[in-house]
Amino acid sequence: MAWAVLLLGLWLWGRDLADGVAAQLATTGDVAAVGRPLGRQAPPQAHAPLTAAVKAEPVGLTIDALGVREGGIVARGLDAYGILTPPPDTSPALVGWYADGPQPGEAGAALLVGRGGSGRDPHARQALVHRLTALGPGDRVDIQRSDGSTARFTVEDVQLYDRDRFDARRAYAARDRGRSELRLIVDEGDGEGDGDGGRGHAAPRARGDGAPNVVVVSACLTSLQAAGTRGG
C-alpha cells in the first residue's frame, strides 16, 4: 500500500511538472510552431485569389531582395516534355509566362520562367540563376499586371533540382487549390541551339561534371496593390 501511494505521488508530481513546462513554452515560444519542425517559419498569410474575369497579364517582375527589375515578360508554352520554355536568346525579354495557365493572382499556380543565360547573355545568367538561390522564406516577389495593379507574392521556399531528373508536372502543381501561387523557374542549363533535338535544353552532362540545375521559387499571394496607388 505504501508503494502504491508513493507511485501515485510521483505520477502526479511528473504531470504537474510537464504541464508547467508546456505552459511556459506556449507563452514564451513561437505558438505557431506547434505541429511543425523547429526553426521553420510559419506560412505567410495568404491573400484571397483574384477573380479570373479580369484580364491582367504579367508585364513586370520585381525582386527587391536581389535588385531584380525586369520590365519585359512574354507568353511562352510547354515543350514536348511538359517543361515551360524560356524566351530565346534573340528575344529582349528575359522572362516568360505560361499564358495557358492562371494569371498571377488567380487561383492556382502561375508559372514564370527566367532565361538561364548563355555565353551570349551572361547578364541574364547572373541575375536570374545564381542570385535566385539567395532568396529565402519571407522575401517578396512583385508582379506588375497589365491592369496597373501589382500582385505581391511571399516566398515560401526555394528548391534546387537535378535537371536530368526534373519532374515538371510535380514542381509546377499548386500546393493548395484555394490559394494563388507563383512558381518562378530558371534552368541554368537552358539555351537555344544546344543540339538536343529541339527540346530547348542543353545536352545532359556526366555525373560529377557540374550538371546544371533547375531553380524553382515557390511563393503565394499575400497582398494586392490596386492600380494608381502607392506603397503596399
PyMOL commands that set and color helices and strands:
alter all, ss='L'
color gray80, all
select helices_A, chain A and resi 2-28+31-33+64-66+122-130+132-134+163-165+168-172
alter helices_A, ss='H'
color red, helices_A
select strands_A, chain A and resi 58-63+68-70+73-76+95-98+108-114+140-145+150-162+180-187+213-225
alter strands_A, ss='S'
color yellow, strands_A
deselect
rebuild
show_as cartoon
